[in-house]
Structures are given as C-alpha cells and as structure tokens.
Amino acid sequence: MLIRSWDRGEEAEWRAWLAAGHDFGTLAANGPAGSGPVVTPTHFLLDADRGEILVHLAAPNPLWEALRADPHATLTVTDDYAYAPGHWRAAEGTPPEHGVPTSYYAAVQFECAAQILDDPADKAELLLRQLAHFQCETPVAAIVPGAAPFGDQLPGLRGLRLTIRQVRAKFKYDDKKSAAQQALAAERLAERGLPRDADARAQLLRRAAARSGGCPVH
C-alpha cells in the first residue's frame, strides 16, 4: 500500500478508528509455490497494548496450511470509502473536466507473525476473549474442553495469535488539496448521499480540521 506523507495515519488515529467498530478485515498468507496468496475475510480482536490480534477459523480453512509453510500474515482493514469523480477535484481555476478522479478510503494493514493455537485450553481462552468483545451483552462464563455446549465443538476450529510486527495506516481524503477544495468535496459527498458517502465525508472533515487545527464542520 502506497502511503504519501499527507495521508499517513498516526497511531492514535488508527487506534481510534479501529476501536469505533472496525473489527472485520481480510487476512492473507502466502500460498503454495506457484499459486496466489490464501485470503479469508474474518472478524478479529485487536489488543494493541499487547501487540497482538486474535482470530479463530474453521479447522478445514486452507489458511492453516499456508501459515504452516510460512507464518507471515497480513491483516487488512478498509472502510469509509467513496469514489470522487474527476470534476470534483479539478485544480482551482481549471475546467472541471480536467480533474482527475480518485478513491477516498481509510485502511490499516498489520504485518504479523502467526502462531497457530490447537491446544483446547488455548482455544477456549481465545474464544472467551473474543466473545467478551463481540457479545459483551451476553458473555459466556466458561468454555470447558470436551464439555457441552461449547467445549465439544473446539476440535472444529483453530485459534490464531498474530503478533504485530508493523502497522501501516492510510487515510486518503485529499489532504494535499486546499481547504476550499476539501470543503467542496465534503459538500458534494453530502449532496450525492450514496451509502458510504457520509462516513467518507466525516473522515474528510476530520482530517481537514486536524490539519487546520480547528473543529470539524458538520
């Protein structure tokens, strides 16, 4: 992922963005020689303070074979995206049709070392941590290996602990453009009103406000 100086995400920024509900991503590992990468979509639990990510997947998932061959994995989270037509982005004083289109988006990539968890006790602990996060309103008190209702299902899955080696974050919202051009893009996102335009607009305004030292315009 190419990251320019003007759209790089700082740690506090990507942490806040992920904590706001962005806990579903795409996990990729190198496939067998001569094939492409093995990729799977999944929910994940990020523990940034510990520098780890927890995932569980079904035991037949082809990702396990790939990770045994090469324990390097990449988790990517992308959201708040929108297409910005060229005529929105023409330089000031030039015809609208001379503008170049782009994509607005936020993305965080984690480069990780993978550890497969197959011990029933380890898997139970991982699942309890995930359940406490994803369904805190109905937590599970215990998962006992071999015991109903959940422990006897542990053989059907494996756990994965991803130790974070590097984080790359990008918030691409025309920060290189002038404040007036960003404000105009925000207006047009509001007017167009496609399903993801509001979230992209919120990110654009947040970045613009941070750059100017002011408060976001709603």
N, C-alpha and C positions, 0 to 999 in steps of 0.2 A: 504494500500500500504506500503510495507516494504521499508524503506529508510535507507541505510547504511551511515556511516559517510563520505565515499568517493564519494557518488553520490547525496548528498543533494544539492538542488538548493537554492541559496540565493535570496533574494527579488529582487535585481536589475537584476539578471539573468532571473528569471521567468517573470518579468515585460517586459523586452526587448523581450523575446521570444514570449510572447502573443501579444505584440504590432506589431510584424513583420508579422501579418496576421493570427495568430491562434485564431480565434474568433468563432469556431464551436466546440461544445462539447456534452457530454452526461449528461443529468440532471436526477437524481434519487431521489425518495422519497419512504418512507416505504409504502408498500401496505396494504390492509386489513389483519387482523389477519388470519394466515393460508395460506397466499399467498406470492409470492415473491415481490420484490420491483417493483414499476412502473418506467419505464425508457423511456426517449424520447430524440432523438437527436435534437439539436437546435443551431441556431446562438444565440449569446449573446453579450451584450455590457458591457464591464468591465469598471468601473470607480474606479480604485484602490485608488485614492486620497480620494474619498468619502467612500470607503469601501463597495461598492455595485455593483451588477450585475443586468442588466435589460434584461428581456425576455418577449416575448409575444407568446401565443399559442392559437390554436383554442378553442372555448368555450367547445366543446364536449370532449376535451382531458381528459383521465382518470387521469392524474396527479393532476388535481384540487381536485378531491375527496380525493386523498391520502394526499395532503397538508392540506386540512381542518381537516383531522383526526390527522395529525402530521406535523407541519410546519417546520420540519427539512428537509433540502435538501442538496444533494451533486452534484456539477458540476465537471465533469472530462474532461480534455482536454489531448489528447495523439496524438503524431505525431513524425516525424523524426525517424521512427523505421526501424529496419533491423534485419534479422536473421544472427547471427555469428556462423558458423559451428565450431565444436569442434577442427578440425585440424588447425584452425586459432589461437587457444588460448592455445595451449599446452605450459606448462612451459618450459622455456629455458633449453636446454639440455635433454629434454624428447622426446619420439617419438610423431609425430603429432597425431597419433590415440589415444593417451592418453588424448588429450584435451577435455574439457567439453564445449558444446555449450551454447550459451546464446542469449538473445534478447537485442539489443540496442534500447533505446527509451527515449523520453522526455515526462514527464507527470506532470500536475499540477491539484491538487484537492482542491476545495473550499468547506469547510463545512459552511453552511449558514442557517440563519433563514429566512423563506419565508413569504412575505406579498402579498396577492392577491389583485390586483387593478381591481375593477369592475366599479368604477365611470368613466363615459365617458370622463370627463376632464382629469382625471389622465391617462387614456389610451391614449388619444390624445397626452399628453405631452411626455409619454414614447415613442410612435411611432415616434414623431418628433426627439427625441434624437437619436433613433436607425437609422432613415433614414439619419440624418446628418452624421452619422458614415459610414453606409454601402453604401450609394449612394451620397456621397458629391458632385459629379459632376452634379447631378440633384436633388438638395434638394427640399423638399416640404415646402412651406411657412407657411401653416396653415392646421390644421385638425379641423373642426368645428363639434362638435357632432350634429348629425341629418341632416347635410347638405352634399350634393353631392360635390365631388365624393368619399370622403373617410369617412366622418363623419357618414353616414348612414350604414356603414359596421362595426362600433365599437361593436354592440351587438354580432357579430360573434366571438369575441376573448376576452381574458382576459389578463391583464398585470401581471407581477410578478417582485417584487423588492426583491432581495436576499441580505440580509445584511451579509457580510462576517464575520464569527467567527474565522476561522482558515484556513491557506493556507499551503498545503504540496506539495513540488515540488521535483521532482527527474529527474536527467539527468544521465542515466545509459549507460556509454560509456567506460567501462573497466578502470576507473581511478585508480583502485587498481593494475593494471598491470604496468610493467615497460614502460618507454618512448619508448624503442625499440619495445616492443610488440604492443603498441598503434600505432606506425608508420607503423608497418607491417599490422595491421588490416586496417588502412586507405588505404594502397596500394591495399589491396585485395578488399575493397569496390569499389575503383575506377576501378579495373580490371573487377569485376563482373558486375557492371553497371545496376543493377536492378532499377526499377522506383524510389524507395525511398533511394537507397544507397548513392546518392550524398548528400542528406540532412543529413543522419545519419553520413556520413563522415565529413561533415562540423562541426557538433556538437562535434564529437570525437576530431577533431583537435583543435577546440576552447577550449574545456575543457583541453586538453593536454597542450596547450600554456599557459592557465591561471595558471595551476599547476606549470609549469616551469618558468613562468614569462617572456616568450618570445612571439614572434609573430606567428600566425597560419601558417602552411605550406600549400601551395595550390598545 
